[in-house]
Amino acid sequence: MRVFDFTLLSGYEFSGVDVAQGFRARLFAKNNVNAKFIFTELPTIRDMELYGSQKIKRGQIMSAHLFMTGRLDMSLSVKKEALLENEKENYEYDNIDEDGKVIRLYNSGEKSVEILCDEDGFVINESLFKNGKKYLVNYYTDSLSYTELYNWDNDSNDGLNPERRIFWNKQGQMVYEQCIYKDNVEYLFKNGEVIDNVEFLERFVKALNLCENDICIMDRAGYLDYIQPLFENKGKSKLIAVLHSDHFYKIYEDESSLYMNYEYYYWFKYSEAIDYFVVGTDEHKRSLEAFLKEYDCFVPHIAAIPPGAIPEGKLKSKNNRRRGSIISASRLSPRKGIDIKSVIKAHELNQIINLDIYGSGDDGYTIYLKNIVKDACADDYIHFKGRCNLEKIYPHYQLFASFSLWETFGLSLMEAVGDGLAMVGLDVRYGNRLFIHPDENGYLVDFDIETDYQNKDKLCERTAAAIVKIFEDDDRLKKFHENSYMIAEEYKEHVIESKWMQLIKNIP
């Protein structure tokens, strides 16, 4: 059995989808599943570092572009010493400077070659310079894999992006070229054939030789070029589509969509080709099934499997949680609706209440939030902490607040419950209802999107009242902490791991 997980994204901000893929990569590796996580666009060094931070190893990553040169993964094996000796013979130099992972060759004071390595001393790429400008970059995996060419004579080229790439096989022979234009790319083969990106990805999918023992997992839909070729060339392989977002939106819930989520339109239209939809919660499963029936779409199997899990052996916090402390952790965007005003109102009733906001996002919305704090002179008890790893931060807080208009699952909610925080949030689908059990580990605030979005003052009062109530009784708050730990038990790694393994081993 082979598993191909589409698709790792290049050039985008990290999201919960990428975290979910990292969790799945570790799970598959642990269970010796032959899984490859695929870039259908050529990844940058930054992309590789980001996915590496999620413990997706180079040996698990496949590039469509390098696969077409005969490479099954992106493992590195060219040692810096070997390349350096070779370049000493090819280029004139009078000085070598080695600074950590970077080696530079200089000639008459000008940098001519720069070699970038990983922490183990394997070569990632080498850049060549002339008159202080980069004109060529060679990228390595098991050998020279592709070359980027920069043209400074072209007025439209800013020198930041290549205008052409040459892809080499393991024997050092050119396989094809990629020409990069402003709005598209073309691929040129030695026989003179020219194809576009969709045709290229169609060839890649066909080259995978998918069979009935293979499983393809799609983590993103939208308008990505690989979608149609995969649907048309999946053969007898099994297709799993993972919904990381909701399938429909009510008014005000999402700025760009109303009713059907058009990111998934193609999946729904051709749902007969899909063997399983995977969603994060049972509530989402029921809602999706009803939605597909309502729109006369074929209803494939639907499985509810959380996109992440709580690590095994996680201990209960022994930290003294700061009194009155609230943590909010999310992308800063209108949909996440960081309700600072309710915290300000709650603080007026209980001066120990304080809020730390973790996350980054929309600049305009961030400025809007900071202005609310400034205007209310709340700087001493409401703080913006930026984006960071919260693994060791949650245990210092007493309450997690979720102000989102909806949460498809809510990895941050799961993490907070796993660290025993009390919870408060709006009564919205799906994650809040999953992790916030009223009167057990916190409170759900009554919420109606159409009335409360227009009249936020009453919602603010209800939310503030719930926050104040959380901190009224220390014994009840301790009970909430204990109950959150209990709720977290069903999201431990071995539980979620079992669900994924059952799915891929028993998929019909």
C-alpha positions, 0 to 999 in steps of 0.5 A: 500500500502506498499513500500519497498526501496532496498537497504541501503548499509553497509560499503561503503562511502556515496554517492548521492544515499544515499542522494536521499534515505534520501530525499525519506524517508522524503517525504514518512513519510510526506505523511504517506506512509508505507515505509521501507528502507531495509538493505540486509546486517547487518548494522554497528553502523556507517551505522545507524548513516550515514543514520540517518544523512539523517533523515531516522529513525530507524522505517523506516529501515528494516533489512532482518536479523532481519525481519527473527526473527519477527522484522519489523524495527530497533527501539530501546526500551530497556532502559539503566537503565533496562539493567544495573540493569540486568548486575549488577546481572550477572557480578562482578564489583567494579566500574561503569563509565558513559561517555555520551552514554557509560557505562562501568563496571570494575572489579579489574581495568579491563573493563568487560562490555561496554554498548552503548546507543543512545542520548535518553538512549536506548541500541544499544549494549553491549560488553563483555570483558575478559583479555582486549579483546572483545569476545561477543557483544549483539545487541538490538532493542526491545529486544536482537536481535542478538549476535556476537561471537569473537574467539581470539584462531583462528589465522586467526581472528584479533578480529576486525570481528565476526566469528559467529552470533546468531539471537534471536526472541522476546521470546529469542529463537534462530532462526538461526546462521550465520557463517562468513568465509573469502569469504562467509557466511552460515546460519544454522537453528535448523533443521540442514539446511544450506543455502548461502546468496542468498538463505537466501535473497530469503527466506526474499523476500518470507517472505515479501508476496509481493502482487499487492498493494506493490511497491519495489524500487531498488536504486542499481543493480550491483552484489548484492545478493538480485536482482535475488530473488526479480525479481523471487519472486516479484509476482504481486507487482510493481517494480521501478528501479532508475538509479542514474548513466548513462546507457552508457559511451563514451570513457574516460568518465568512467575508468571502463566502455565503452558503456553499463553500466554493473551495470544495465545489469541485469535490462536491460536484464529483463526489462519486469519485471520492471514497471518503470525506474526512471531517474533524467532528461528528457534528460536522459529519452529520451536517455534511451528510445532510448538505450533500443530500440537500444539493443532490450530491452523491454521499460517499463514506464520511469519517470523523477524525480529528486533525491532531492529537494530544501527545501521550504522557502529557502530565497535568500542570504543576504550575501555579496558574496566574489568577484571573488569566485568560489566553486567546490563541488564533489567527487575528482576523474578523472571523476569529472575532477577538472580543476584547470589549467583553474582557474590558467589561469583565475587568470592570467587575473583577480587576484580577481578570487579564488577557494575553492574545497570541497570534498574528494575521490581518494587519488592519484587524490587528490595528483595530484591536490594539486601538480598542485596548488603547482607547480603553486604557487597558494596556496594563491587563490586555497584551498582544503576545504575537505568534509563538509555540504555546506548548509550555505557555498554556499551563500558566493560564486559568481560562481559554477564550474562543471568540470565533464565529465558527471552528471546524475543529479547533486545534488550539481548543484541543491543546488548551483542554489538554493542559487543563484550562477552563473554557469559554466561547460562543455556542457555534459549530463545531469545535467550541461545542466539542471542547466546551462542556457547559457547567463541566469545564466552562460555559458556552455563550448563547449566540445567533449570528444574524442578530448578535453580529448586528447588535454586539453590545448584548453579546458583549454583556453575555460573554463578560458575564460568563467570564466573570462567572468563571472566576467567581468560585475557585473550587468550581474553577479547579473542577473545570480544570480537572474536567478539561483533563478528562475531556482531553483523554479521548483526543490522545495520540493512540486514540486518533492514530487508531482511527486513521489506521483503521480507515486506511487499512479498511477503506472499501 
